[in-house]
């Protein structure tokens, strides 16, 4: 799953998107959150609230890779620090590096290939980190648009 944010974001927009993700039960899937072109200044308590919203889905969390602009990314770093025990999470400056990290986790044996304690149990039985029936939804404010996606090729 890829989430791309651009421009100035409000806490209400971020919270609303987090709620939509929780409602869609995407917690178990790998996620790339590209916020290099976004501007948001959320206080730590709002970041903690976002983490709590996303915990609503009981499935184990798939890896989360944030892509941030050089010299920025405080939100991503705070979120990563707050949720690191829930599953693999890291912050990158290049999309290519984030994809490579996600791929390395997806290819690893979930029982032995992960150093992260929360991820060592692997995905829930019968599930994988990646959704084979990929589809996308662009969310902008209250507007949504569905679109098809393609598989990433190594």
C-alpha positions as CSV (number, residue, x, y, z in Angstrom):
1,X,0.0,0.0,0.0
2,X,1.3,3.4,-0.9
3,X,0.1,6.6,0.7
4,X,1.3,9.9,-0.8
5,X,0.7,13.2,0.9
6,X,1.3,16.6,-0.7
7,X,0.9,20.2,0.5
8,X,-0.2,21.5,3.8
9,X,-2.1,18.9,5.8
10,X,-4.4,19.5,8.8
11,X,-4.6,17.2,11.8
12,X,-8.3,16.6,10.8
13,X,-7.2,15.4,7.3
14,X,-4.6,13.1,8.7
15,X,-6.9,11.8,11.4
16,X,-9.7,11.2,8.9
17,X,-7.3,9.3,6.5
18,X,-6.0,7.2,9.5
19,X,-9.6,6.3,10.4
20,X,-10.3,5.2,6.8
21,X,-7.2,3.0,6.8
22,X,-8.2,1.5,10.1
23,X,-11.8,0.9,8.8
24,X,-10.3,-0.8,5.7
25,X,-8.2,-3.1,7.9
26,X,-4.9,-2.5,6.1
27,X,-2.7,-3.0,9.2
28,X,-1.3,-6.3,8.0
29,X,-0.1,-4.9,4.6
30,X,3.2,-3.3,3.9
31,X,2.9,0.5,3.6
32,X,5.0,3.2,2.1
33,X,4.0,6.6,3.4
34,X,5.5,9.3,1.1
35,X,5.3,12.6,2.9
36,X,8.4,14.4,1.3
37,X,6.1,16.9,-0.3
38,X,3.8,17.4,2.7
39,X,3.8,19.9,5.5
40,X,2.2,18.9,8.7
41,X,3.0,20.0,12.2
42,X,1.2,17.6,14.6
43,X,1.9,17.8,18.3
44,X,3.0,14.5,20.0
45,X,-0.4,13.9,21.5
46,X,-2.0,14.0,18.0
47,X,0.6,11.5,16.7
48,X,-0.2,9.2,19.7
49,X,-3.9,9.5,18.8
50,X,-3.2,8.5,15.2
51,X,-1.3,5.4,16.4
52,X,-4.2,4.5,18.6
53,X,-6.7,4.8,15.7
54,X,-4.5,2.6,13.6
55,X,-4.3,0.0,16.4
56,X,-8.0,-0.6,16.0
57,X,-7.3,-3.4,13.6
58,X,-6.1,-6.4,15.6
59,X,-4.0,-7.9,12.8
60,X,-0.2,-7.8,13.2
61,X,1.2,-4.7,11.5
62,X,3.0,-5.0,8.2
63,X,6.2,-3.0,7.7
64,X,5.8,0.8,7.4
65,X,8.4,2.9,5.4
66,X,8.2,6.7,5.5
67,X,9.8,8.7,2.8
68,X,10.7,12.2,3.9
69,X,12.5,15.2,2.5
70,X,16.0,15.9,3.7
71,X,16.0,17.9,6.9
72,X,12.3,17.1,7.5
73,X,10.2,14.2,8.7
74,X,9.8,14.9,12.4
75,X,6.2,13.5,12.2
76,X,7.5,10.2,10.6
77,X,10.3,9.9,13.2
78,X,8.0,10.5,16.1
79,X,5.4,8.0,14.7
80,X,8.2,5.4,14.1
81,X,9.6,5.8,17.6
82,X,6.1,5.6,19.2
83,X,5.1,2.4,17.3
84,X,8.4,0.6,16.7
85,X,7.4,-2.3,19.0
86,X,4.3,-3.0,16.9
87,X,6.2,-4.0,13.7
88,X,9.0,-3.0,11.4
89,X,9.0,0.8,10.7
90,X,11.8,3.0,9.3
91,X,12.3,6.4,7.7
92,X,14.0,7.0,4.3
93,X,14.9,9.9,2.1
94,X,14.6,7.9,-1.2
95,X,11.6,6.0,-2.4
96,X,13.9,3.4,-3.9
97,X,15.4,2.7,-0.5
98,X,12.0,2.4,1.1
99,X,10.9,-0.1,-1.6
100,X,14.1,-2.2,-1.2
101,X,13.6,-2.3,2.6
102,X,10.0,-3.4,2.2
103,X,11.0,-6.1,-0.4
104,X,13.7,-7.4,1.9
105,X,11.1,-7.9,4.7
106,X,8.6,-9.5,2.3
107,X,11.2,-12.0,1.1
108,X,12.5,-12.9,4.5
109,X,11.3,-15.9,6.4
110,X,8.9,-14.4,8.9
111,X,10.1,-16.8,11.6
112,X,13.8,-16.2,11.2
113,X,14.4,-13.3,8.8
114,X,13.2,-10.4,10.9
115,X,15.1,-8.9,13.8
116,X,12.0,-7.0,14.9
117,X,10.2,-8.8,17.8
118,X,6.7,-7.9,16.8
119,X,7.2,-9.1,13.3
120,X,8.9,-12.4,14.2
121,X,5.6,-14.1,14.5
122,X,4.9,-13.3,10.8
123,X,1.7,-12.3,9.3
124,X,-1.6,-13.7,10.4
125,X,-2.2,-17.2,9.2
126,X,-3.2,-17.3,5.5
127,X,-2.2,-13.7,4.9
128,X,0.9,-12.1,3.4
129,X,2.4,-8.7,3.9
130,X,1.4,-7.9,0.3
131,X,-2.1,-7.7,-1.1
132,X,-2.2,-9.7,-4.4
133,X,-5.5,-7.9,-5.4
134,X,-4.0,-4.4,-5.3
135,X,-6.3,-1.5,-5.8
136,X,-6.0,2.1,-4.8
137,X,-8.0,4.9,-3.5
138,X,-7.0,8.5,-3.8
139,X,-8.3,10.5,-0.8
140,X,-8.2,14.3,-1.0
141,X,-10.2,15.9,1.7
142,X,-13.7,14.4,1.4
143,X,-13.3,13.2,-2.2
144,X,-12.2,9.7,-3.0
145,X,-11.3,8.1,-6.4
146,X,-10.6,4.4,-6.9
147,X,-7.9,3.3,-9.3
148,X,-6.1,0.1,-10.3
149,X,-2.5,-0.5,-9.5
150,X,0.2,-2.7,-10.9
151,X,2.4,-5.2,-9.1
152,X,5.9,-4.1,-8.3
153,X,8.5,-5.9,-10.3
154,X,11.9,-6.7,-8.7
